[in-house]
Structures are given as structure tokens and as C-alpha cells.
Amino acid sequence: MGKTRNQHNIIITGATGMVGEGVLMQCLNSLEIDHILVINRKPCGYAHPKLKEIIHADFFDFSAIENQLSGYTACFFCLGISSIGVDQETYYKMTYTLTMHVAQTLSKLNSDMTFCYVSGGGTNEHGRLKWAQVKGKTEKDLMKLPFEQVFNFRPGFIKPLPAQKYAHQFYKYINWLFPIGRAVYPNGFCTVAELAQAMINTLNHQNERRTLEGKDIIALAKE
């Protein structure tokens, strides 16, 4: 730990989802982040002097945009799909195969990069649930890539920021549960601001590979 202040240019994926949007908002407001590249299949709807956006349809083939992906110190990977209503083959492809392709491409272009992967609470490669197994395998194989650092984040319930456009509507009706859940089971409840700030704070670390549960995320956000 204890890096001197460097210029932090980061890549964010999944900015049109609830978690990715919240991370983007926090990074836009952070003095620690100098430039942000968002890679999306559709426009995220945000404009800011330090924000650049690339619209790219095929996340399994970055060859057309590879020349724009070097010179970054971190990737905050917030892209993912729910396992609900999705067959196992599709879920594996969109979770493991896609994530690993993006990560392998970025590790080749940015050897000093910090890669932050949003996994999920309950992830376990050897667990009974298929989604947990796939997430666990993704976490394990990300750790093997030649990044400077890899952090696997396992949040549970995530409370969005009030101004978010892409938060699920049902959060409006269940956010009142958050303080109760946080008090009873703090490991399973964090805010998207805490998650984003924890990611930002990884940039002050060196040569770490960690898996972060809920309490770890909250603690890292407070550094």
C-alpha cells in the first residue's frame, strides 16, 4: 500500500446496469479518477469532461477497438446477467466466457492494471448452485491473469444511489429494509457508493489478489 498519486485512467463495463451506473457516478465525482472509458452496447446517457464512451456490440471480439484499450490503470467490471430464466449454457457464456475474454484482452494490453470484478454474495465454485459455481470459476481464473492486482467483489443486497436512472423499480419499495438488514446481517448489505469507493481505493494498493465479502467491501470503502 501507499502508492504515490498517479494518474488513474479507468475502464468501466456495464454502465447501463444498476451497479455499473452507480460505479460510474461515483467515479465521475472522484478526485482520484482522471479519465474514464465506458464500453457499452448502447449509450449510457452520461456526459462529462473526463468521460469517453465506446459503443461496441460484440464483447467477444475487441479486435476493432483494441488500439483504444491501452494506457489504463484499472477496469471496474460491472457487466453481468441474472441466472434467473437463463439456460446454463447461455449463463456460462455470458458470465465466464465473456468476462475472461475481456480480462485476457486487457491484461495483454495493460500489465500494470487493477481488475475489479463484481461477482456476488454466495459465490462458491464447489457449491450446489450452478450460478455460484460459474462465478467461482470466473473469480479463480481471473486471479491467474497477469494483472498487477485482482479484486473479486461479492456484494449481497446493494442499495442504489437516489439519482440512478438504471436502478430496478422494486428498489423503491424495498430500500426501507436496508438499515434493518445492515444491522442484522452487515455482511450482506452495502451501498453502491461503498462498492464503488472500495474499487477506487484498490488503486492505493499494490500487488494484491483478494476476494472481498460484504464487510470487506465496507471496510475498504472507508480507507
VENRACOR-V922977 format. One record per residue. RES is the residue in three letters. SS is DSSP state (A for helix, B for strand, O for the rest). Layout:
<<RES SS> <RES SS>>
This chain:
<<MET O> <GLY O> <LYS O> <THR O> <ARG O> <ASN O> <GLN O> <HIS O> <ASN B> <ILE B> <ILE B> <ILE B> <THR B> <GLY O> <ALA O> <THR O> <GLY O> <MET A> <VAL A> <GLY A> <GLU A> <GLY A> <VAL A> <LEU A> <MET A> <GLN A> <CYS A> <LEU A> <ASN O> <SER O> <LEU O> <GLU O> <ILE O> <ASP O> <HIS B> <ILE B> <LEU B> <VAL B> <ILE B> <ASN B> <ARG O> <LYS O> <PRO O> <CYS O> <GLY O> <TYR O> <ALA O> <HIS O> <PRO O> <LYS O> <LEU B> <LYS B> <GLU B> <ILE B> <ILE B> <HIS O> <ALA O> <ASP O> <PHE O> <PHE O> <ASP O> <PHE O> <SER O> <ALA O> <ILE O> <GLU A> <ASN A> <GLN A> <LEU O> <SER O> <GLY O> <TYR O> <THR O> <ALA B> <CYS B> <PHE B> <PHE B> <CYS O> <LEU O> <GLY O> <ILE O> <SER O> <SER O> <ILE O> <GLY O> <VAL O> <ASP O> <GLN A> <GLU A> <THR A> <TYR A> <TYR A> <LYS A> <MET A> <THR A> <TYR A> <THR A> <LEU A> <THR A> <MET A> <HIS A> <VAL A> <ALA A> <GLN A> <THR A> <LEU A> <SER A> <LYS A> <LEU A> <ASN O> <SER O> <ASP O> <MET O> <THR B> <PHE B> <CYS B> <TYR B> <VAL B> <SER O> <GLY O> <GLY O> <GLY O> <THR O> <ASN O> <GLU O> <HIS O> <GLY O> <ARG O> <LEU O> <LYS A> <TRP A> <ALA A> <GLN A> <VAL A> <LYS A> <GLY A> <LYS A> <THR A> <GLU A> <LYS A> <ASP A> <LEU A> <MET O> <LYS O> <LEU O> <PRO O> <PHE O> <GLU O> <GLN B> <VAL B> <PHE B> <ASN B> <PHE B> <ARG O> <PRO O> <GLY O> <PHE B> <ILE B> <LYS B> <PRO O> <LEU O> <PRO O> <ALA O> <GLN O> <LYS O> <TYR O> <ALA O> <HIS O> <GLN O> <PHE O> <TYR A> <LYS A> <TYR A> <ILE A> <ASN A> <TRP A> <LEU A> <PHE A> <PRO A> <ILE A> <GLY A> <ARG A> <ALA A> <VAL A> <TYR O> <PRO A> <ASN A> <GLY A> <PHE B> <CYS B> <THR B> <VAL A> <ALA A> <GLU A> <LEU A> <ALA A> <GLN A> <ALA A> <MET A> <ILE A> <ASN A> <THR A> <LEU A> <ASN A> <HIS O> <GLN O> <ASN O> <GLU O> <ARG B> <ARG B> <THR B> <LEU B> <GLU O> <GLY A> <LYS A> <ASP A> <ILE A> <ILE A> <ALA A> <LEU A> <ALA A> <LYS O> <GLU O>>
